[in-house]
Amino acid sequence: MGEDGKHLQVLFVTLDPQRDTPEVLRSYVPAFDPTFLGLYADADMTKQLARDFKVFYQQIPGKTPTSYTIDHSVYTYAFDTRGRLRLLMAPTEPLDQKLEDVRALVAGA
């Protein structure tokens, strides 16, 4: 996004606080981009935040107690600088449309 990208802060929010400790997030998230941040909350707060943001997630058991996976919704939320939710982007939305929407948000539209 060129210069517009400097006005964005990407946040990853874990839905698996049991395994995604703050230490794990500190090493995992920057692998995508060093400016990205990982957010962590305990299990109760994670459940509440998921409910508030209408995020679906569930643990799918694996062969061992620690080999489970987490199924979850994959929407991208975009907030303005006042913390207001402005965009909810589905994974099926065309990339060009997402970029246009984010550019408009950064421009203050």
C-alpha positions as a printed NumPy array, in Angstrom:
array([[  0.   ,   0.   ,   0.   ],
       [  3.003,   2.247,  -0.244],
       [  2.911,   5.27 ,   2.068],
       [ -0.659,   4.43 ,   3.102],
       [  0.672,   1.273,   4.725],
       [  2.44 ,   3.402,   7.322],
       [ -0.987,   4.345,   8.684],
       [ -1.97 ,   0.743,   9.38 ],
       [ -1.31 ,  -1.532,  12.325],
       [ -1.974,  -5.214,  11.754],
       [ -2.984,  -7.227,  14.806],
       [ -3.227, -10.985,  15.092],
       [ -5.557, -12.109,  17.884],
       [ -5.107, -15.631,  19.178],
       [ -8.091, -17.888,  19.731],
       [ -5.871, -20.474,  21.41 ],
       [ -4.404, -18.911,  24.554],
       [ -3.51 , -22.363,  25.858],
       [ -0.779, -22.774,  23.219],
       [ -0.33 , -19.257,  21.837],
       [  1.383, -17.743,  24.837],
       [  2.742, -14.205,  24.637],
       [  6.207, -15.701,  24.093],
       [  4.97 , -17.827,  21.17 ],
       [  3.193, -14.832,  19.627],
       [  6.35 , -12.694,  19.942],
       [  8.239, -15.156,  17.746],
       [  5.406, -16.229,  15.403],
       [  3.682, -12.998,  14.416],
       [  6.756, -11.033,  13.195],
       [  7.459, -13.859,  10.728],
       [  4.606, -12.398,   8.674],
       [  5.908,  -8.84 ,   9.002],
       [  8.046,  -7.269,  11.737],
       [  5.485,  -4.49 ,  12.284],
       [  2.61 ,  -6.897,  13.043],
       [  1.555,  -7.361,  16.661],
       [  0.045, -10.404,  18.386],
       [ -2.68 ,  -9.991,  20.992],
       [ -3.248, -12.438,  23.821],
       [ -5.964, -12.811,  26.444],
       [ -6.769, -15.597,  28.874],
       [ -9.397, -18.198,  27.926],
       [-12.321, -16.386,  29.58 ],
       [-11.508, -13.03 ,  27.974],
       [-10.904, -14.733,  24.609],
       [-14.356, -16.313,  24.823],
       [-15.924, -12.942,  25.684],
       [-14.116, -11.096,  22.887],
       [-15.093, -13.785,  20.377],
       [-18.705, -13.4  ,  21.462],
       [-18.504,  -9.583,  21.227],
       [-17.015,  -9.703,  17.723],
       [-19.176, -12.651,  16.636],
       [-16.136, -14.809,  15.915],
       [-16.772, -18.533,  15.641],
       [-14.108, -20.872,  16.987],
       [-13.936, -24.362,  18.359],
       [-11.257, -26.804,  19.372],
       [-11.124, -29.958,  17.238],
       [ -9.56 , -32.864,  19.148],
       [ -6.437, -34.489,  17.717],
       [ -4.8  , -37.838,  18.388],
       [ -3.207, -36.469,  21.553],
       [ -4.404, -33.794,  23.997],
       [ -1.966, -31.227,  22.567],
       [ -2.426, -32.012,  18.867],
       [ -5.826, -30.363,  18.548],
       [ -6.626, -27.751,  15.93 ],
       [ -8.778, -24.648,  16.139],
       [-11.475, -24.071,  13.531],
       [-12.432, -20.403,  13.297],
       [-14.02 , -17.763,  11.158],
       [-11.561, -15.786,   9.045],
       [-12.929, -12.281,   8.702],
       [-10.651,  -9.264,   8.79 ],
       [-11.781,  -6.365,  10.95 ],
       [-10.589,  -2.821,  10.216],
       [-10.919,  -0.039,  12.765],
       [-10.439,   3.676,  12.343],
       [ -8.069,   5.728,  14.494],
       [-10.849,   6.264,  17.061],
       [-11.251,   2.522,  17.581],
       [-14.533,   2.257,  15.678],
       [-15.115,  -0.839,  13.573],
       [-15.365,   0.373,   9.977],
       [-14.779,  -2.679,   7.767],
       [-15.548,  -6.365,   8.008],
       [-13.853,  -8.151,   5.126],
       [-14.635, -11.721,   4.138],
       [-11.918, -13.989,   2.752],
       [-13.974, -14.34 ,  -0.444],
       [-14.003, -10.586,  -1.086],
       [-11.77 ,  -9.686,  -4.052],
       [ -8.379,  -8.273,  -3.07 ],
       [ -8.916,  -5.179,  -5.228],
       [-12.092,  -4.386,  -3.288],
       [-10.345,  -4.868,   0.057],
       [ -7.529,  -2.535,  -0.986],
       [ -9.996,   0.095,  -2.204],
       [-11.9  ,  -0.087,   1.082],
       [ -8.765,   0.121,   3.236],
       [ -7.4  ,   3.034,   1.188],
       [-10.695,   4.881,   1.673],
       [-10.513,   4.207,   5.408],
       [ -6.921,   5.467,   5.61 ],
       [ -7.918,   8.565,   3.617],
       [-10.642,   9.277,   6.175],
       [-13.605,   8.575,   3.93 ]])
